[in-house]
């Protein structure tokens, strides 16, 4: 019947989306993955974003769930986590409100990050760290490249020194309060939004 065929098509679409949730080491070649992101954006009517959010250093399921939701809402191309087991966590699911079903999630363990970042550099991505350093750019003055990879630090230690060396740039959020640190999900959300805002403006200017 027509309703049965519609249900089958619906199941196929869900399966197609969920296939994008794959570990990095076992994934298809990078160009195929890029094509998969474009196909997904076209199917869901989303912007063809080139923003990858890397949250492999983050430990708390609540932060990861919130980042998943924020990344999906603003059309990031993928969220990278340290373990795909997080998506089964109740706290993650409570914050993500099913966003993990619509956003490609990739597994890159912390020990694999150096190799992963180097690979993304060869693919033309600018590696951006959210960190306060002597050479950090103010977020209000930074112009995001189209192919941007956003590396978020651990809740307590931030971005370790061995990874700081692999960043192309550090961006910090201007602050006025006494407390000098933001929750990592909030920090990530601000940069994700600013990337999205800049890309929307750029697209309007090109029209």
C-alpha positions as CSV (number, residue, x, y, z in Angstrom):
1,X,0.0,0.0,0.0
2,X,1.0,3.6,-0.3
3,X,1.3,4.1,3.4
4,X,3.5,1.1,3.7
5,X,5.8,2.4,1.0
6,X,6.0,5.8,2.7
7,X,6.9,4.1,5.9
8,X,9.7,2.1,4.2
9,X,11.0,5.3,2.5
10,X,11.0,7.0,5.9
11,X,12.9,4.1,7.5
12,X,15.5,4.2,4.7
13,X,16.0,8.0,5.2
14,X,16.5,7.5,9.0
15,X,19.0,4.6,8.2
16,X,20.8,6.8,5.7
17,X,21.2,9.6,8.3
18,X,22.3,7.2,11.0
19,X,25.0,5.6,8.8
20,X,26.9,8.8,9.1
21,X,27.6,8.0,12.8
22,X,30.9,6.2,12.2
23,X,34.2,5.9,13.9
24,X,37.0,8.0,12.2
25,X,39.4,5.1,11.9
26,X,36.8,2.9,10.2
27,X,35.2,5.6,8.1
28,X,35.1,6.0,4.4
29,X,37.9,8.1,2.7
30,X,37.6,11.8,3.6
31,X,36.3,12.8,0.2
32,X,33.5,10.3,0.4
33,X,32.7,11.6,3.9
34,X,32.6,15.1,2.5
35,X,30.2,14.0,-0.2
36,X,28.1,12.3,2.5
37,X,27.9,15.6,4.4
38,X,26.8,17.4,1.3
39,X,24.1,14.8,0.5
40,X,22.8,15.0,4.1
41,X,22.6,18.8,3.9
42,X,20.7,18.6,0.6
43,X,18.2,16.0,1.9
44,X,17.5,17.9,5.1
45,X,17.4,21.3,3.4
46,X,20.4,22.6,5.5
47,X,23.3,24.9,4.7
48,X,26.3,23.2,3.2
49,X,28.5,24.1,6.2
50,X,32.2,23.3,6.5
51,X,32.4,23.6,10.2
52,X,33.6,20.6,12.2
53,X,33.2,20.8,15.9
54,X,35.8,18.6,17.8
55,X,34.7,17.7,21.4
56,X,37.0,14.6,21.9
57,X,38.5,16.2,25.0
58,X,35.2,16.8,26.7
59,X,34.2,14.4,29.5
60,X,30.7,15.4,30.6
61,X,27.7,13.9,28.8
62,X,25.7,17.1,29.5
63,X,28.2,19.3,27.7
64,X,28.4,16.9,24.8
65,X,24.6,16.6,24.5
66,X,24.3,20.4,24.5
67,X,27.0,20.7,21.9
68,X,25.3,18.1,19.8
69,X,22.0,20.0,19.9
70,X,23.7,23.4,19.2
71,X,25.8,21.9,16.3
72,X,22.7,20.4,14.7
73,X,20.6,23.5,15.1
74,X,23.2,25.7,13.4
75,X,24.1,23.2,10.7
76,X,27.6,22.1,11.6
77,X,28.8,19.4,9.2
78,X,29.9,17.0,12.0
79,X,30.5,16.7,15.8
80,X,33.6,14.7,16.8
81,X,33.5,12.9,20.2
82,X,36.0,10.8,22.1
83,X,33.6,7.9,22.3
84,X,30.3,7.1,20.6
85,X,29.2,5.4,23.8
86,X,28.3,8.9,25.1
87,X,25.2,9.0,22.9
88,X,23.6,6.2,24.9
89,X,24.0,8.2,28.1
90,X,20.7,9.5,29.5
91,X,22.2,12.9,30.4
92,X,23.5,13.2,26.9
93,X,20.1,12.4,25.4
94,X,18.3,14.7,27.8
95,X,20.4,17.7,26.5
96,X,20.6,16.6,22.8
97,X,16.8,16.1,22.4
98,X,17.5,13.6,19.5
99,X,19.9,15.9,17.6
100,X,22.3,12.9,17.3
101,X,19.9,11.4,14.9
102,X,20.3,14.3,12.5
103,X,23.9,15.2,12.9
104,X,26.9,13.1,11.8
105,X,28.9,12.0,14.9
106,X,32.5,10.8,14.4
107,X,34.6,9.0,17.0
108,X,38.1,10.3,17.4
109,X,39.8,9.2,20.7
110,X,42.0,11.8,22.4
111,X,45.1,9.7,21.5
112,X,44.1,10.0,17.8
113,X,43.6,13.8,17.8
114,X,47.1,14.7,16.5
115,X,46.7,12.5,13.5
116,X,43.1,13.6,12.9
117,X,44.1,17.3,13.1
118,X,47.0,16.8,10.7
119,X,44.7,15.0,8.3
120,X,42.2,17.8,8.3
121,X,44.9,20.3,7.7
122,X,45.8,18.5,4.5
123,X,42.2,18.7,3.5
124,X,42.3,22.5,3.8
125,X,40.8,23.0,7.2
126,X,42.0,25.8,9.5
127,X,42.4,24.3,13.1
128,X,40.9,26.8,15.6
129,X,41.3,26.4,19.3
130,X,39.1,28.0,21.9
131,X,41.8,29.1,24.3
132,X,43.2,32.2,26.0
133,X,46.8,32.7,25.0
134,X,49.1,35.7,24.4
135,X,48.4,35.5,20.7
136,X,44.7,34.7,20.8
137,X,42.4,36.6,18.4
138,X,39.4,38.3,19.9
139,X,36.2,36.5,18.7
140,X,34.7,39.9,17.6
141,X,37.6,40.5,15.3
142,X,38.2,37.0,13.9
143,X,37.0,36.1,10.4
144,X,36.3,32.4,10.1
145,X,37.5,30.5,7.0
146,X,34.9,28.5,5.2
147,X,36.6,25.2,6.2
148,X,37.0,25.6,9.9
149,X,37.7,23.0,12.5
150,X,36.8,24.1,16.1
151,X,38.8,22.3,18.8
152,X,37.2,22.6,22.3
153,X,39.2,21.9,25.4
154,X,38.6,19.7,28.4
155,X,36.3,21.1,31.2
156,X,39.2,21.4,33.6
157,X,42.5,21.3,31.7
158,X,41.5,23.0,28.5
159,X,43.6,22.2,25.4
160,X,46.8,20.3,26.3
161,X,50.1,21.8,25.3
162,X,50.9,19.0,22.8
163,X,47.7,20.0,20.8
164,X,48.2,23.7,21.1
165,X,51.2,23.3,18.8
166,X,48.9,21.9,16.1
167,X,46.5,24.8,16.1
168,X,46.5,27.3,13.3
169,X,44.9,30.0,15.5
170,X,43.5,30.5,19.0
171,X,40.3,32.5,19.5
172,X,39.1,33.8,22.8
173,X,35.7,35.3,23.9
174,X,35.9,38.8,25.3
175,X,34.8,38.8,28.9
176,X,34.0,41.5,31.4
177,X,33.1,39.6,34.6
178,X,35.2,38.5,37.6
179,X,34.9,34.8,36.7
180,X,37.3,34.3,33.8
181,X,36.0,31.1,32.3
182,X,32.9,30.0,30.5
183,X,31.3,26.6,30.4
184,X,32.8,24.7,27.4
185,X,29.3,24.2,25.8
186,X,28.6,27.9,26.1
187,X,32.1,28.8,24.6
188,X,31.5,26.3,21.8
189,X,28.0,27.6,21.1
190,X,29.3,31.2,20.8
191,X,31.9,30.3,18.2
192,X,29.5,28.0,16.3
193,X,27.0,30.9,16.1
194,X,29.6,33.4,15.0
195,X,30.9,31.1,12.3
196,X,27.3,30.6,11.1
197,X,26.5,34.3,11.3
198,X,29.6,35.1,9.1
199,X,28.8,32.5,6.6
200,X,25.2,33.6,6.3
201,X,26.4,37.2,5.7
202,X,28.9,36.0,3.1
203,X,26.3,34.0,1.2
204,X,23.9,37.0,1.2
205,X,26.7,39.2,-0.2
206,X,27.3,36.7,-3.0
207,X,23.7,36.6,-4.1
